[in-house]
Amino acid sequence: MTAGIDVPVEGAFTGQERGDLLIVIGGFNLDRNAGRGFIARLQTASRRFACVAGIESGCWLLARSGLVDGRPATAHWEEIEDFTARFPDVQVQADRFVAQGKFWTSGGASPTFDMMLHLIRQHFGAAVALDVASIFVYDEIHAATDAQPVISLGRMQHQAPDLAQAIRLMEKTIDRPLSLDVLARKLGYSRRKLDMLFSRGLETSPGRYYLRLRLQAAQRLIIDTDLAVSEISLRSGFDSLSAFSRSFRGHYGQSPLKLRLTKQRIPRDGRAAW
């Protein structure tokens, strides 16, 4: 898991399991940990369950298995463009979760909670769903078809729309970052206004936040792909590999290669360290 917690495997996934609900949860390193054998078992098992739900990278596993070809599905907002390009036969929707037919998909942690409440409501009624939400002190304020946020800062769109607009433009230009003067001009802001928006809203400068977005994008690619570090450097907007390595080490405390080796290690007891 992202938190560095080991999750030991308690039994083999044979594909012969059956039941009401199969939940497929994926993390990092899908290409290495979900080969043809797993895909075949997933395809077989899916026929034995009434409902199959993909959560986090589990959405990618359903798509790679061809199970949602021609069907509506979603993925986490950070990956939805890549998801759409990778699986052109899937009817990708930028919804919080998709619960149509047998195959369900969720766009992240909070949408998964909403999806589970939807499942409980379907099978046990609204009163039970309300009880569950109350236990977790959770206010279900989103519908399945609510668009996923382009930014992950809650209600910023309503509270600080100018700041949200700036962040959206930063996210769209991670691989070709704009100078802050050009960024402000494209937004129709003065440079002073841009600085004030980030200072008041996020207690940081626009330059530091922009760099943080780029390094976060690089971190995901390092952990979840086998792309060369030089390619990741370019995709996160660095023309110089040495400059990328210095910035990455300064932010995460280790080099890109060391992070990759740490996240992909296999302990001696045979359990994958997620």
N, C-alpha and C positions, 0 to 999 in steps of 0.2 A: 504494500500500500504506500501511498505518498508519504504517510507519517513514519515510514520506516519499520512498521510492525510486520513480523513474519506471520503468515497465514498458512499453517501446515495443511497438507492434503490428507483427508481422512479416508478416502476411497477412490477407486478408479472410476472415471466416467466412461461407461461402456457403450452408451447409445441405446441400451435396452431399458433404461429407466422409463417410468411412466407416472403420470399423476395429473393434477389439475393445473399446476403452474410451474413452469421452468423459468428461472431467472438466470440470465446470462450476464455476468459482471466481468468486464475486462479492464485491465490496467495498462501497464507499459509492456513493450516488447512483444506485441502481438505476433509479428512475423516469426519470431523464434519459438514462441510458446503455443501457437495455434496453427499447426501444419495441416497437411491434407487429411491425416488420420483423424484429427480432432474435428475438422470441418465435416467429414463424412459421418462421424458419430453424432454431431449436432444435427445434421440433416435427418438422420434416422430417429433420434430422440424427439425431434420436433413433431413428428407424426404421432407420438404417443402421449402428448400433453395437450390439454384443452386450450392453454394459453402459453405463449412464449414471450418473455419480456427481455429486451436488451437495455442495460443500464450502463452509463458511461461508455467505455469502449466496447461494451457488449453490443451496442448498436452496429459497430463496424463488423463484429463477428457474424451477426445476422445477415448483414449485407454481403459479406464475403461468401457466405454460405448460399447466397441466392434466395434466401427465404423471404426477403421483402422486395424482390424484383416485381415491378408493376404495382407495388403497394405503397401507401403513404408511410413515411418514417421521418424521424428527426435525429439529431445528434447535438452534442454540446455546441453552444454558439461559437466557441473559439475554433471549432473544427468543421463547421457546417459547410463552408465553401469547399474545403478539401474533400469532404464527404460527398458533396454533390458532384464534384469533378471525377471522383474515383468510381462512383456508382451511378452512371447515367440512367440506368433502368429503374432506379428507385425514385418514387415521387417524393422528393425531399421537401419537408415543410419546416419552416422556422418557428414551430410551435414549442411550447414548454414540454408537452409530451403528446404522443399519438397513441390512442387506444381504439383502433378500428380493426375489427376482425380478430383474428387469432394472434397476430404478432403486434406487440406493443413496444414502443421505444420511448426513452426519456432523455431530455437534454441536460441532465445534471442532477446534483444532490437535492436541491429544493424542489425541482419539478418531479423528482422521483417520489418525494413525500406526497405531493399532490396526486400523482398517479396511483400510489398505494391507497390513498383515501378514496379515490374514484373506484378502485377495485373493491374495497370494503363496502362502499355504498351500493355497488351493484349487487353484491352477494348477500349482504347482511342489513342493508338499509341505512338511511341517513342518520338515524339516532346512534347506531353503533359507530359510524364514521365520526360523528361529532364527539363521542366519548373518547375515541382514540386521539383525535386532534387535541382535545382538552387535556389529556394525560401528558402530552408533549408540549403543552402551552403553545400550540401552533394555530395561527390564524390563516385559514385557507382563503386567500384573497384573489387567487388566480384561477382562470379557466384553462382547460387543456390547450385551447387554440390561442391563448395569449402569446404574443410574439416574445421570443427570448430577448433579453436585453443585449444590446450591442456592447454595452459596458457592464461590468459586474459591480456596480456601485449603487445597488438598490434603487431608490426613487430619485436619483439625481436628475433624470430627465425632467421631472416636475419641479424639483427644488432648485436646480441650477442648470437650466437648459443650455446656456452659453458654454458652461464648462463641459457638459456632456457632448456638445457639438465638437468642441476642441479635441476631446479624447477620441471620439469616433474617427476624426480625420487622422489623428496620430496612429490609430490602429490600422487604418487603411494604407498607411505609408510606411509601415515598419521596414520593408525591404528597400525602400528608397526615401529615407527620412528627409524632411524639409528643414531648412533653417527656420529658426523661430520667427524671424522677420517675415519670411514667405508664408509660414503657417498662419501667422496673425493676419496677413494681407488676404489670404484665401478665405479666411473666416469673416473678414470685414471688421476685424478688431484692430485697435492700436496695440503695439507691443506692450505698452504699459497695462492695458486692460487684460491682456493675456497673462501677464505676470501676476496681476492682482487676483484673477480668477483662480489660479492654482494655489496662490498663497492663502487665500481665504477659504477655499473649498477643500483643499487637500494638504495644506500646510507644507508645501514643497514648491519648487520652481518647475515651470513647464519643461525645462531641459532635463532635469533629474527624472521627472515622471516619464518622459519620452524614452529616455535611456532604459528605465526600468521595464517598460513595455517590451522593448527590443530584446533585452536580456532574458525576460521571461519567455518570449517566443523561442529564443535560442535554447533555453534550458529544456523546453518541451521537445524540441527536435533532437537534442543530444540524448535524452533519455529514451525517446520513443521511436527513433529511427536509426538507421545505420549510415546516414549521410556523413560524408567527410566533414570534418570540422571547418575546413576552408569553405565548403559549400554553405554550411550553417552560418558562417561569418557573413557571407554575402547576403543570405536570405534575411538576416537580422540587421542589414544596413551598414555593415562595416566593410570598407574597402581594404583595410589592412588586417591581416590575421593576427599580427602582434598586438595591435590596438584592441582587437576583439578579446584576445586572451587576457590582456591586462584588465580590461573592464569586467570581464566575467569573473576573474579571480577576485577582484576587488569587491564585487557584489555578493558572490556565493562562497568565497573563502577557499576555493579550490579551482584547479584548471578544468576546462571542458572535458579533456580526456580522463582525468581522474574521476570526475563525476560519472562519466559513462561507465567506467570500470566498476565503480562502487555500486551503481544501480543494477548492473547486469551480472553481479557476482552470483555464484551458486555455492552455498555453504556445504561443508563436508557431509552433513546429515541428509543431503539430497533435497532439501526444501529450498525452493526459490525464495530469495530475499527480495520482496517487492518494495 
